[in-house]
Amino acid sequence: MRKLLLILYFCLSGCFWVVDDNPRDDSYHDQSVAMWFSDAWAACYYDNYSGYSDWYFYAIVDSSEGYDEIYGVEVIIKDVSYIEPDYALWLYWGENGTWDASFSSWYYDCNYAYDLRFIAYDYTGNSMDTWVIW
């Protein structure tokens, strides 16, 4: 009789208990994940025969949660003379936090000055950047 009154009391009062067998642990996707570039550089080789410039980009990115927390890295080439538009290129994940990419171009000549902005993103939407002056 006592159990029945207790159950009746909870049902009529609007209170209820939920027992969650699978509690969520969101601590892995903490918004305060620290990210940093251990290294970022670019290399460019001009081919006199074809007139192409072959660009190579490389970055090492890590975070307080490990390099697997890094979602992607891109580089934005900014023409300091403002003649050419900005060019964005996503880097490919290598291993152990390394990212790299390359491309060939007539427009982005090795002999001109560029600001290279490397941007790293994590899975929670945070980003950080570093600059390399060419």
N, C-alpha and C positions, 0 to 999 in steps of 0.2 A: 504494500500500500504506500509506503514511504517513497519507493522508486517511482511509482506512478504519479504521485503528487509533484515530485521533483521534475519529471519529464513534462508534466502538464504546465508547471510553472515556467519552464524555459520556453515551451512552445507558445504560451500566451503572452510572455513578456517581449517577444520579438528577438531574443538573444539566441544565438546558436554557436556551436563550436565547429571548427573545421580542423580535421586532422590531415595534414599534408604528408603523405608518405615520401614525397620527392621534393624536398625544399630546394629552392634555387640558390645557387651561389654565384653572384655576379661580381665577385671580387676580382676575377681575372680581367674583366673589362672595366677596370678602374679608370676614371677620367684623368687621373694624375700620373699617367705613364710618362716617364721621362724618355726622350729620344735624343740621340746625338749622332753627328757625323764623325766617324773616326778618321775618314779621309775622303776627299773628293778632288778629282782632277780631270783635265781634258788634254788630249793630244790631237794635233792636226798635221797632216802631211799633204803637201801640194804636189800634184803630178803635172809637170811642165808639158808633157806630151798631150794629155787629154784636157788639161785645164780644170780638172776636178780637184776639190779639196776633200780629203778623207778624214772625217772627224771620229774620235773615239772618246767615250765618256765612261768614267769609272767612279763608283762611290762605295764606301763601307758604312753601313748604318746599323746602329744597335739601339736597344731600349732597355729600360729597367726590367722588363718582362722577357727579355731575350730577343734575338733578331727575328724570330718567327712572328713576332707581334707586328712587324712592319708590313704594311699592305702593299705599298708601291713607292717608287721613286721616279721623279721626272726631272728633266733639265729643260730650262727655258733659255733660249739664246736671244739675248737682247742686243740689237745693233746699236752701238753708242752714237753712230752718226744719224740714226733714225731714217736711213734710206730704205732698209729692208724691214719687213714686219717681223715681230717676234715669232720664233719657231719653237714649239714644244715637242719633246720627245720622251716617251716612257722608256725607262731602263728595264732590262730583264734581270730577274733574280738569278744569281749564280749559286753559290753555296756559302754558308757561314757568314751571312750578312752582306755579301758582295753583290753589287748591281752594276751592269754595264750595257752599253749600246754603241752603235756606230751608224754613220750614214755618209753618203757622198753628195756633194753639192757644187754647183757652179756659183750660186748666189752667195753662200757663206764662205768667203775666201779666207784661207789661213792668214793672209797678210793684213787683215783688218782687225780692228779692236772690237771685242765683244764682252758683255757682262753675262756670265753663265750663272743662272740661279738654279741650284739643286734643291728640290723640295721632297721631303719624305713624309709619308702618310701612314698612320696606324689604323687598326681596325675600328677604333672608336671615333674616327673622324678628326683626330688631332693631326696637326702638321707642324713641321719646322723646316727651316731652310738655311742654306749657307751659300755664299757667293764665291765664285772663282773669276778672276779678271784675266781675260785673254788679251 
